[in-house]
Amino acid sequence: MSELQDTVEAVRSWLEDDWCRHRRVRVASRRWQAASLVRKLKQEGVCGSVFIAWRALAELARQGVIDASSTSLDNRVSQAFGLSEGECHRLEQRLVVPDAALGLADHQAGPWARALDGVLDDWSLADQRRLVEGLRRLAADLPEAYGLSAKVASARYLLGSSKLLEALPGELVRSFGIEPRDFRAAPLWLLAAMPEAPESLLLIENPQSFAQACRVGLDRRLAVVCSFGYGLSLGEAMLDPAAVRLVGEQGLSHDLTALLTLPSPTYWGDLDPEGLRIYRRLKAQLPALRLSALLEPMASALAGQGGHPLHRLTGKEGQRSAGDWTRGVDQEALEDATVAALGGQSLPSALEAEWMAALIE
């Protein structure tokens, strides 16, 4: 009976979610045809079989959750049904629905409601109205506005914020007739330091650690490259290295395309699940890339001292853990002597394989 009850609860949850999705964009409440619904519940893995789906619906009818005949459902007679009046009222009370004052079209109401359940959950109505007005003005100025970068367009049209356009859900932005991918690509700049003939390439995500690497002299034998830390990631840059500009204190002997052909390239970042995910994305673009040996003493510090939790106070809020890997060590923890000694070397292959295996989810 407990297995059936688990299935009943799963079906009830599915019906409630489907009802809420429908109700956000329609005035009328959601109704289903029993025969087609039981097939859908099996196809989506909510129920293990059509038989158990019929049983679950019959039990929900007996409980008064749906307004169907339990006898008919026990006998697998198809009928149209919806949630009971009490269930509809309960869901209406907690349902987030866009305010009518926003004047959203039907196809915009659903994406907006889902955003209210997520990224817009604490936005005032006044700010929501300003955002809607900005999206409409931006849409009206297309296609000319596509000549701007996404950050510039966002700042000029959306409440003066350069981040909003890229932070909003794509389905919401597209519901206003705006295609986020069509804005002009922003200029790509990376910080770099290198000798005339670098031995290898060291990629660093953190500008502070880039400065440390140069301070201890790694840039006298290696090409050291990092992002400025203003939103451009190394992963984005490596998608189109020919479009990247390198900037440094002195003249630079190579561009990024040439640097990516240097032997034994390595990556040095924070030792936490997200740092390794960054490495994984980079390695997809540069298969020869290896983790830097600088991560090994960081691993020793993590094992011996415990590192830090992935928490908002450590700047890791929202970072996904990997299995039981829930703590980290930032690359700034290393002393100059260690950076000078290990920079340019790669992590032992077995250790790298062990860490990357931990990311498989």
N, C-alpha and C positions, 0 to 999 in steps of 0.2 A: 504493500500500500504506500510506503514511503516513496518508492520510485514513481508511482502514479502521481502522488502529491507534488513531487519535484517537477514533473512534467506539467501538471496543472498550473503551478506557479510560473513556469517558463512561458506557457501559452498566455496566461493572464498578462504577464509583463509585455509580451510581443503585441497583444491586442491594445494595451494602453499606449505603447509607443506609437503604433500605427495610427490609433485614434488621434493622438496629439499632433502628429505630423500632418494629418488630414485637416484637423480643426484649425491649425494655424493659417491655412490658406483657403479654407472654405467655411461658409456660414453653417451649413448643415453638418450634423454629426456623421461619423463614419459608420457604414453598414457593410456587412460581408455576406457572401453566399457560402453556406457551409461546405458544399462539395468542393468548390474551388479552393476554399481556405484550407481544408485539411491537406490537400495536395501541396499547397504552398508551405504549410508548416513542416511537412516531411522534407520537401526540397531544400528548405533553409536550415534543416537540422534541428529545428525546435523540438520535433517529435521523431522518435525512431521509426515510426510506421504510421500509415493512414489510420489503422485500427486504433492505436493509442491516441491519435489526434481526435478521433470521434469521441473516445472515452473522456478525454480532457475537456472537450467542449460540453459534453453532457454534464460533467461534474460542475463546471462553471455555471451552467444553467440552474442546477439544483441549488447552488450557493447564492443565486440571485445576482451574479456578476453580469450575465448577459440576458437579454430579453427573448430567449428562445425556449422552445419546449424541450425539456430534458428527455421526455419519452421519445419524441421524434429523433433526437440526436442519438439516443441509445440504439434506435433502429436504423440509424444512418439515412434518415430522410433529409434531403437537402432543403434548407429554408434560408430566407434572408433574416439576419438578426444584427443587432448592435449591442452596445453596452447598455446596461440598465440605467434608468433615470438617475438613481442614486450615484452610480459610478460616474456617469457623465458630469453630474454636479460636482463631485469630488475632484475630478480632473480639471474642470473649468476653474476651480478655485486656485489651483497651482499652476495653471497654464500661463506661460508668458506669451502675450499677443502684442504685436506692434500697436502703438497708439494711433487712433484714426486721424489725429492731427498731423501725422507725418504724410498723409496723402499717398501712401504707397499703392502701386498697382498690384494686381493679384499675384503676378509672377515674382514680385519683389517681397511680398509679405512673408513667404516661407523662409527665404535666406535671412531676412532681417530678424525673424523670430528665433531662428537657430543661433544667430549672433547674440541676441539678448540672453540666450542660455549660456553663452560663452564670453567672447571678447568684449561685448557691449553690456555685460550684466549689471554694471553699476553706473551706467551713463544716465545723466539727467535727460528729461524730455527736451529741454532747451538745447542741449548739445547734440542730441539725436537729430533735431530739426536742422541745426546748422550743418551737420554732416550730410543729411539728405540734400539740402540746398547746394552744398559744395559738389556733391556727386552729380547733381543735375547740371550745374554750370560747367563742370568738366566735360560731361557727355555732350553738351551743346557746342563746346569748342573743338570737338573732334572733327576731322582727323588732325587738324593743325596742332593740337595739344600733344599728339604723339611725338612731336619733335622735341619735347622736353624729356628729361630723365624722370623716372618714377618718383624720385625723391623731390625733385624740383616741382613737378606737377602737384604732388601731395601738399607741399608747403604753400603753394600758391592758391590751391582750391579748397583744401580740407583743414580748416581751423588753424592754419599756419604751422602744421606739423609735417615734417618731412618723412615721418615713419608710418603714418596712417595708411596710405594706399597699399603698401606692401604688407601691413599687419592685418588688414581686413580680410575676411575669407574671400577667396576668388569668386565663389558663386554669388556672393553679395555684390561685389564690384561688377561682375558681368551682367547681373540683372538690371543694371543701369545702362547697359550697352557699351561698357568700357572693357577693353581687353588688356589686362595688366602686362602681358608679354610684348605688346606693341610699342611701349614707350622706348625712347632712345636709350641705348646702353650708356651707363655712366662711365666716365673716363676711369681706367684702371691704373692705379699707381701702387707700386710696392717699394719699400725701403730696402736698399741693398748696399753692401760693402764687399770689396773683393780686390785681390792683387791683379796684376797684368795677366798672369797665367794661373788661374785657380786650379787646385788639385781636385776638388770635389765641390759639391753643393750641400749646404745645410739650410733647410727650411725651418723657420721659426714663426709661430703664430703670434707671439707676445713681443711688443716693442721693447719692454723693459729687459727681457732676456736677450733680445737683439743687441741692445746697448751693452749688456754684460759681455756677450760673445766678442764684440768689437774691442771692449776695454781690455780683455785678456789676450787679444792678438789673434783670434781665430781668422779674422778677415785678412790677415797677412798671408795665409795659405789656402783658405777656403773662400768660396763665394757664399756669403751669408745673406739670406733674403727673408723678409717678413712683411706682414701687412701693417698698415698704420694703426690698426685698431679702431677704425671708424666705420665698420660695417662690411668692408671688403674682406672676404676670406681668401686664403690661398687656394682653396678649392675652386672658387669662382674664377680666379686669375688663370688657373691652369687649364680651364676649358678653352681659352683662346689666348695662349701666351703671346702671340704676335701682336695682340692689341694692348699689351701691358707696357706701361712706361716704368722704368726703374729710376729712382732718385737716390742720390747719395752725396756725401760731403765732398767727395772728389770725383773726378771723371771715372766713368765705369767702362770697363773693357769689353763687356759682353751684354747682350740683351737676354731676356728670360728664355727665349727659344733656344739660344745657344747654351745657356746654363743647364737646361734640362737634359742635355746630351752628355754632361760631365759624368765620369764614372762614380760609382758607389755613393749616390745621393742619400742623405739621411734626413729624418724629421725629428725635431725636439719640441714637445709640447707638454701640457699638464698630464700627470699620470692619474687619469680618472676615465670612466667609460666614455665621456664625450670627447676627451682628448684622443682616445683611440679610434673613435668614430671619425674624427677629422682626418686622422692618418689613413683610415680605410678609404675614405673618399679621395684623398690625394693619390693613394697607391693605385686606385682604379684608373687615374689619368697618367701615372708614371709607375709602371710595374716594377722598375728597378729600385724604387724607393724602399728604404729600410728604416726601422726605428733606430734612433740614436742611442749609443751606449750611455749617454747622459741620463737615460731613464732608469738604468740599473741602480745607481745609488739612491735615486728617488724611491724605487721599490723597496730598498733596504730601510729607508726612513719610514715608509708606510707600514712595513711589517713590524719594525721595532718601536715606533712611537705612535702609530695609529692614524696619522694623518688627520684630515678634517672631514666632517660630514658634508654631504651634498645638500647644502642648506642656503637659504637666502642670505644669511650673514657671511657666508663664504663665497658669495657670488655664483652659487651653483643651483639656485632655485629652479625647479622644473627639469633639471637634468635627469634623464632616465638612468637608473641603476642597471647593472648587468648581473643577473643572478644574485649572489650574496656580496657582490662588489658594490659597496655603498659609501665608500670613502675615497679620498684622493690626496695627492700632494702636488702643489703648484711648482712650476719649473724655477721660480725665483728662489726656492729654498736652497739651491745648490750654491756652494761657495766658489769663488773665482778659481782657486787651484784645481778644483774638480772639473770645472768647465774647460779650462785650458788643457787638462790632461786627456779628457775623453772626447772633446769636440771633434767631429769628423769620423769617429769610429762608430760601428753599428752594434746593436744589441745582439747577443747570442740568438741564433735562429730558433732554438728550442723554447727560449723564454718568450720570444715574440709570438710564436705559434700558440703557446699556452694562453697568453693574454688575449689574442684575437679570438681564440675558441670561446673565451668567456663572453664575448659579445654576441654569440649566436643565440637568438631568442626565439 
